[in-house]
Amino acid sequence: MEEIRAAACESPDVGGVLFGTHEDDSIRILTWRPVPRERDEGLGLGLVRLLLAAKQDTDLQPLQPVGWFLTH
């Protein structure tokens, strides 16, 4: 949470994907990645690019996306 809070201090609108594990009725958040955004595009396109890149990221391969967020 501290990393997300620090990123939000740098930019008022930070979006990200939470990665972790999902077992039975519990979710464990282990890390997150910011959603890359260009000035003229919305969160959606950056979110798609991040999820596609996550499949190639060896640190994220054992994890799955378990949520996303957008700070305001």
N, CA, C and O atoms as CSV, one atom per row, in Angstrom:
chain,resi,resn,atom,element,x,y,z
A,1,MET,N,N,0.815,-1.193,0.000
A,1,MET,CA,C,0.000,0.000,0.000
A,1,MET,C,C,0.860,1.258,0.000
A,1,MET,O,O,0.489,2.264,-0.605
A,2,GLU,N,N,1.990,1.209,0.666
A,2,GLU,CA,C,2.853,2.393,0.702
A,2,GLU,C,C,3.362,2.755,-0.691
A,2,GLU,O,O,3.470,3.935,-1.022
A,3,GLU,N,N,3.676,1.750,-1.510
A,3,GLU,CA,C,4.137,2.013,-2.879
A,3,GLU,C,C,3.030,2.689,-3.692
A,3,GLU,O,O,3.294,3.622,-4.450
A,4,ILE,N,N,1.811,2.222,-3.534
A,4,ILE,CA,C,0.686,2.813,-4.262
A,4,ILE,C,C,0.447,4.233,-3.782
A,4,ILE,O,O,0.204,5.126,-4.594
A,5,ARG,N,N,0.510,4.453,-2.490
A,5,ARG,CA,C,0.325,5.797,-1.931
A,5,ARG,C,C,1.403,6.749,-2.453
A,5,ARG,O,O,1.101,7.889,-2.807
A,6,ALA,N,N,2.646,6.295,-2.502
A,6,ALA,CA,C,3.745,7.124,-3.003
A,6,ALA,C,C,3.535,7.462,-4.483
A,6,ALA,O,O,3.773,8.595,-4.900
A,7,ALA,N,N,3.089,6.482,-5.272
A,7,ALA,CA,C,2.835,6.728,-6.693
A,7,ALA,C,C,1.697,7.728,-6.868
A,7,ALA,O,O,1.741,8.559,-7.775
A,8,ALA,N,N,0.687,7.660,-6.018
A,8,ALA,CA,C,-0.443,8.581,-6.092
A,8,ALA,C,C,-0.031,10.005,-5.732
A,8,ALA,O,O,-0.635,10.964,-6.212
A,9,CYS,N,N,0.980,10.148,-4.900
A,9,CYS,CA,C,1.478,11.490,-4.552
A,9,CYS,C,C,2.172,12.143,-5.738
A,9,CYS,O,O,2.167,13.367,-5.869
A,10,GLU,N,N,2.768,11.330,-6.599
A,10,GLU,CA,C,3.461,11.855,-7.773
A,10,GLU,C,C,2.487,12.252,-8.872
A,10,GLU,O,O,2.753,13.194,-9.619
A,11,SER,N,N,1.384,11.564,-8.981
A,11,SER,CA,C,0.383,11.830,-10.010
A,11,SER,C,C,-0.993,11.612,-9.395
A,11,SER,O,O,-1.204,10.617,-8.701
A,12,PRO,N,N,-1.926,12.518,-9.637
A,12,PRO,CA,C,-3.227,12.392,-8.978
A,12,PRO,C,C,-4.054,11.194,-9.445
A,12,PRO,O,O,-4.860,10.674,-8.673
A,13,ASP,N,N,-3.878,10.747,-10.676
A,13,ASP,CA,C,-4.648,9.616,-11.194
A,13,ASP,C,C,-3.708,8.481,-11.558
A,13,ASP,O,O,-3.173,8.444,-12.666
A,14,VAL,N,N,-3.509,7.567,-10.641
A,14,VAL,CA,C,-2.664,6.410,-10.866
A,14,VAL,C,C,-3.560,5.183,-10.948
A,14,VAL,O,O,-4.410,4.960,-10.087
A,15,GLY,N,N,-3.359,4.397,-11.990
A,15,GLY,CA,C,-4.105,3.155,-12.118
A,15,GLY,C,C,-3.137,1.997,-12.046
A,15,GLY,O,O,-1.970,2.138,-12.410
A,16,GLY,N,N,-3.601,0.870,-11.586
A,16,GLY,CA,C,-2.730,-0.286,-11.491
A,16,GLY,C,C,-3.503,-1.579,-11.426
A,16,GLY,O,O,-4.715,-1.600,-11.211
A,17,VAL,N,N,-2.765,-2.660,-11.618
A,17,VAL,CA,C,-3.329,-4.002,-11.515
A,17,VAL,C,C,-2.686,-4.682,-10.319
A,17,VAL,O,O,-1.469,-4.626,-10.138
A,18,LEU,N,N,-3.502,-5.315,-9.515
A,18,LEU,CA,C,-3.043,-6.070,-8.349
A,18,LEU,C,C,-2.852,-7.523,-8.769
A,18,LEU,O,O,-3.740,-8.117,-9.379
A,19,PHE,N,N,-1.697,-8.095,-8.443
A,19,PHE,CA,C,-1.395,-9.476,-8.788
A,19,PHE,C,C,-1.218,-10.285,-7.522
A,19,PHE,O,O,-0.685,-9.799,-6.525
A,20,GLY,N,N,-1.671,-11.525,-7.574
A,20,GLY,CA,C,-1.542,-12.378,-6.403
A,20,GLY,C,C,-2.080,-13.765,-6.678
A,20,GLY,O,O,-1.986,-14.282,-7.791
A,21,THR,N,N,-2.649,-14.356,-5.635
A,21,THR,CA,C,-3.191,-15.707,-5.750
A,21,THR,C,C,-4.644,-15.710,-5.316
A,21,THR,O,O,-5.078,-14.878,-4.520
A,22,HIS,N,N,-5.374,-16.650,-5.849
A,22,HIS,CA,C,-6.781,-16.817,-5.515
A,22,HIS,C,C,-7.013,-18.284,-5.198
A,22,HIS,O,O,-6.868,-19.145,-6.066
A,23,GLU,N,N,-7.369,-18.563,-3.970
A,23,GLU,CA,C,-7.607,-19.936,-3.535
A,23,GLU,C,C,-8.907,-19.995,-2.746
A,23,GLU,O,O,-9.121,-19.211,-1.822
A,24,ASP,N,N,-9.753,-20.913,-3.112
A,24,ASP,CA,C,-11.050,-21.086,-2.461
A,24,ASP,C,C,-11.751,-19.737,-2.326
A,24,ASP,O,O,-12.132,-19.138,-3.332
A,25,ASP,N,N,-11.922,-19.259,-1.119
A,25,ASP,CA,C,-12.638,-18.001,-0.915
A,25,ASP,C,C,-11.728,-16.879,-0.416
A,25,ASP,O,O,-12.186,-15.962,0.264
A,26,SER,N,N,-10.432,-16.954,-0.756
A,26,SER,CA,C,-9.517,-15.893,-0.323
A,26,SER,C,C,-8.631,-15.430,-1.478
A,26,SER,O,O,-8.304,-16.190,-2.390
A,27,ILE,N,N,-8.264,-14.177,-1.402
A,27,ILE,CA,C,-7.362,-13.566,-2.374
A,27,ILE,C,C,-6.192,-13.001,-1.606
A,27,ILE,O,O,-6.378,-12.349,-0.578
A,28,ARG,N,N,-4.980,-13.244,-2.094
A,28,ARG,CA,C,-3.780,-12.691,-1.472
A,28,ARG,C,C,-3.090,-11.805,-2.506
A,28,ARG,O,O,-2.669,-12.283,-3.559
A,29,ILE,N,N,-2.977,-10.521,-2.202
A,29,ILE,CA,C,-2.308,-9.569,-3.086
A,29,ILE,C,C,-0.825,-9.574,-2.736
A,29,ILE,O,O,-0.444,-9.349,-1.587
A,30,LEU,N,N,0.010,-9.836,-3.747
A,30,LEU,CA,C,1.442,-9.941,-3.515
A,30,LEU,C,C,2.244,-8.804,-4.151
A,30,LEU,O,O,3.320,-8.459,-3.662
A,31,THR,N,N,1.737,-8.228,-5.221
A,31,THR,CA,C,2.438,-7.123,-5.875
A,31,THR,C,C,1.456,-6.366,-6.752
A,31,THR,O,O,0.288,-6.740,-6.861
A,32,TRP,N,N,1.932,-5.315,-7.369
A,32,TRP,CA,C,1.107,-4.535,-8.280
A,32,TRP,C,C,1.979,-3.943,-9.372
A,32,TRP,O,O,3.196,-3.843,-9.219
A,33,ARG,N,N,1.364,-3.558,-10.457
A,33,ARG,CA,C,2.062,-2.879,-11.544
A,33,ARG,C,C,1.207,-1.697,-11.977
A,33,ARG,O,O,-0.011,-1.825,-12.094
A,34,PRO,N,N,1.836,-0.537,-12.219
A,34,PRO,CA,C,1.070,0.614,-12.701
A,34,PRO,C,C,0.628,0.402,-14.144
A,34,PRO,O,O,1.323,-0.242,-14.930
A,35,VAL,N,N,-0.522,0.944,-14.476
A,35,VAL,CA,C,-1.021,0.873,-15.846
A,35,VAL,C,C,-0.386,2.015,-16.633
A,35,VAL,O,O,-0.580,3.184,-16.298
A,36,PRO,N,N,0.374,1.681,-17.684
A,36,PRO,CA,C,0.974,2.746,-18.500
A,36,PRO,C,C,-0.110,3.438,-19.321
A,36,PRO,O,O,-0.942,2.785,-19.952
A,37,ARG,N,N,-0.086,4.766,-19.302
A,37,ARG,CA,C,-1.078,5.522,-20.070
A,37,ARG,C,C,-0.392,6.637,-20.829
A,37,ARG,O,O,0.496,7.317,-20.316
A,38,GLU,N,N,-0.823,6.805,-22.051
A,38,GLU,CA,C,-0.413,7.958,-22.845
A,38,GLU,C,C,-1.410,9.073,-22.550
A,38,GLU,O,O,-2.500,8.823,-22.035
A,39,ARG,N,N,-1.036,10.281,-22.875
A,39,ARG,CA,C,-1.900,11.425,-22.553
A,39,ARG,C,C,-3.303,11.304,-23.141
A,39,ARG,O,O,-4.289,11.590,-22.463
A,40,ASP,N,N,-3.392,10.882,-24.392
A,40,ASP,CA,C,-4.678,10.907,-25.090
A,40,ASP,C,C,-5.466,9.608,-24.994
A,40,ASP,O,O,-6.538,9.495,-25.588
A,41,GLU,N,N,-4.959,8.636,-24.265
A,41,GLU,CA,C,-5.710,7.384,-24.178
A,41,GLU,C,C,-6.210,7.162,-22.767
A,41,GLU,O,O,-5.633,7.662,-21.802
A,42,GLY,N,N,-7.242,6.440,-22.664
A,42,GLY,CA,C,-7.828,6.156,-21.365
A,42,GLY,C,C,-7.131,4.990,-20.684
A,42,GLY,O,O,-6.119,4.478,-21.162
A,43,LEU,N,N,-7.686,4.595,-19.581
A,43,LEU,CA,C,-7.135,3.512,-18.785
A,43,LEU,C,C,-7.251,2.162,-19.498
A,43,LEU,O,O,-6.387,1.301,-19.325
A,44,GLY,N,N,-8.294,1.967,-20.288
A,44,GLY,CA,C,-8.568,0.672,-20.907
A,44,GLY,C,C,-7.440,0.127,-21.761
A,44,GLY,O,O,-7.055,-1.032,-21.604
A,45,LEU,N,N,-6.903,0.932,-22.659
A,45,LEU,CA,C,-5.845,0.459,-23.551
A,45,LEU,C,C,-4.571,0.146,-22.779
A,45,LEU,O,O,-3.911,-0.855,-23.060
A,46,GLY,N,N,-4.219,0.972,-21.825
A,46,GLY,CA,C,-3.049,0.704,-20.992
A,46,GLY,C,C,-3.226,-0.558,-20.163
A,46,GLY,O,O,-2.272,-1.305,-19.945
A,47,LEU,N,N,-4.436,-0.792,-19.708
A,47,LEU,CA,C,-4.736,-1.989,-18.932
A,47,LEU,C,C,-4.545,-3.248,-19.776
A,47,LEU,O,O,-3.967,-4.231,-19.313
A,48,VAL,N,N,-5.028,-3.212,-21.004
A,48,VAL,CA,C,-4.858,-4.353,-21.910
A,48,VAL,C,C,-3.376,-4.605,-22.174
A,48,VAL,O,O,-2.923,-5.749,-22.134
A,49,ARG,N,N,-2.623,-3.544,-22.443
A,49,ARG,CA,C,-1.174,-3.703,-22.700
A,49,ARG,C,C,-0.471,-4.294,-21.490
A,49,ARG,O,O,0.387,-5.164,-21.636
A,50,LEU,N,N,-0.824,-3.831,-20.295
A,50,LEU,CA,C,-0.197,-4.343,-19.078
A,50,LEU,C,C,-0.502,-5.823,-18.882
A,50,LEU,O,O,0.397,-6.596,-18.553
A,51,LEU,N,N,-1.732,-6.224,-19.075
A,51,LEU,CA,C,-2.099,-7.631,-18.887
A,51,LEU,C,C,-1.395,-8.530,-19.904
A,51,LEU,O,O,-1.001,-9.648,-19.570
A,52,LEU,N,N,-1.236,-8.060,-21.129
A,52,LEU,CA,C,-0.503,-8.839,-22.131
A,52,LEU,C,C,0.974,-8.934,-21.774
A,52,LEU,O,O,1.576,-9.998,-21.919
A,53,ALA,N,N,1.562,-7.842,-21.312
A,53,ALA,CA,C,2.981,-7.841,-20.928
A,53,ALA,C,C,3.210,-8.710,-19.691
A,53,ALA,O,O,4.273,-9.312,-19.545
A,54,ALA,N,N,2.217,-8.779,-18.800
A,54,ALA,CA,C,2.359,-9.562,-17.566
A,54,ALA,C,C,2.558,-11.043,-17.873
A,54,ALA,O,O,3.210,-11.753,-17.108
A,55,LYS,N,N,2.003,-11.508,-18.979
A,55,LYS,CA,C,2.165,-12.915,-19.355
A,55,LYS,C,C,3.608,-13.259,-19.669
A,55,LYS,O,O,4.009,-14.417,-19.555
A,56,GLN,N,N,4.390,-12.269,-20.061
A,56,GLN,CA,C,5.793,-12.474,-20.405
A,56,GLN,C,C,6.737,-12.165,-19.241
A,56,GLN,O,O,7.922,-12.493,-19.304
A,57,ASP,N,N,6.230,-11.546,-18.199
A,57,ASP,CA,C,7.037,-11.139,-17.042
A,57,ASP,C,C,7.254,-12.344,-16.122
A,57,ASP,O,O,6.299,-12.853,-15.535
A,58,THR,N,N,8.493,-12.797,-15.995
A,58,THR,CA,C,8.778,-13.996,-15.197
A,58,THR,C,C,8.419,-13.813,-13.717
A,58,THR,O,O,8.097,-14.787,-13.036
A,59,ASP,N,N,8.472,-12.580,-13.218
A,59,ASP,CA,C,8.084,-12.333,-11.820
A,59,ASP,C,C,6.575,-12.502,-11.611
A,59,ASP,O,O,6.131,-12.837,-10.513
A,60,LEU,N,N,5.799,-12.270,-12.658
A,60,LEU,CA,C,4.350,-12.318,-12.535
A,60,LEU,C,C,3.741,-13.635,-13.008
A,60,LEU,O,O,2.568,-13.898,-12.745
A,61,GLN,N,N,4.515,-14.464,-13.698
A,61,GLN,CA,C,3.954,-15.691,-14.272
A,61,GLN,C,C,3.290,-16.614,-13.253
A,61,GLN,O,O,2.262,-17.208,-13.578
A,62,PRO,N,N,3.823,-16.769,-12.031
A,62,PRO,CA,C,3.113,-17.646,-11.092
A,62,PRO,C,C,1.879,-16.984,-10.465
A,62,PRO,O,O,1.130,-17.635,-9.736
A,63,LEU,N,N,1.671,-15.707,-10.744
A,63,LEU,CA,C,0.564,-14.958,-10.146
A,63,LEU,C,C,-0.535,-14.727,-11.172
A,63,LEU,O,O,-0.356,-14.971,-12.366
A,64,GLN,N,N,-1.655,-14.260,-10.692
A,64,GLN,CA,C,-2.747,-13.898,-11.585
A,64,GLN,C,C,-3.276,-12.525,-11.204
A,64,GLN,O,O,-3.148,-12.112,-10.052
A,65,PRO,N,N,-3.869,-11.815,-12.155
A,65,PRO,CA,C,-4.485,-10.536,-11.802
A,65,PRO,C,C,-5.663,-10.801,-10.871
A,65,PRO,O,O,-6.521,-11.631,-11.169
A,66,VAL,N,N,-5.701,-10.096,-9.748
A,66,VAL,CA,C,-6.779,-10.300,-8.780
A,66,VAL,C,C,-7.598,-9.033,-8.547
A,66,VAL,O,O,-8.554,-9.043,-7.772
A,67,GLY,N,N,-7.224,-7.950,-9.212
A,67,GLY,CA,C,-7.984,-6.714,-9.072
A,67,GLY,C,C,-7.271,-5.560,-9.748
A,67,GLY,O,O,-6.147,-5.705,-10.227
A,68,TRP,N,N,-7.924,-4.431,-9.782
A,68,TRP,CA,C,-7.317,-3.226,-10.334
A,68,TRP,C,C,-7.844,-2.024,-9.544
A,68,TRP,O,O,-8.817,-2.123,-8.797
A,69,PHE,N,N,-7.170,-0.891,-9.734
A,69,PHE,CA,C,-7.573,0.298,-8.989
A,69,PHE,C,C,-7.246,1.548,-9.789
A,69,PHE,O,O,-6.427,1.519,-10.708
A,70,LEU,N,N,-7.895,2.640,-9.428
A,70,LEU,CA,C,-7.617,3.957,-9.983
A,70,LEU,C,C,-7.747,4.947,-8.841
A,70,LEU,O,O,-8.809,5.047,-8.226
A,71,THR,N,N,-6.684,5.681,-8.548
A,71,THR,CA,C,-6.739,6.661,-7.474
A,71,THR,C,C,-7.334,7.957,-8.011
A,71,THR,O,O,-7.291,8.224,-9.212
A,72,HIS,N,N,-7.881,8.747,-7.118
A,72,HIS,CA,C,-8.448,10.043,-7.475
A,72,HIS,C,C,-7.985,11.065,-6.473
A,72,HIS,O,O,-8.344,12.238,-6.578
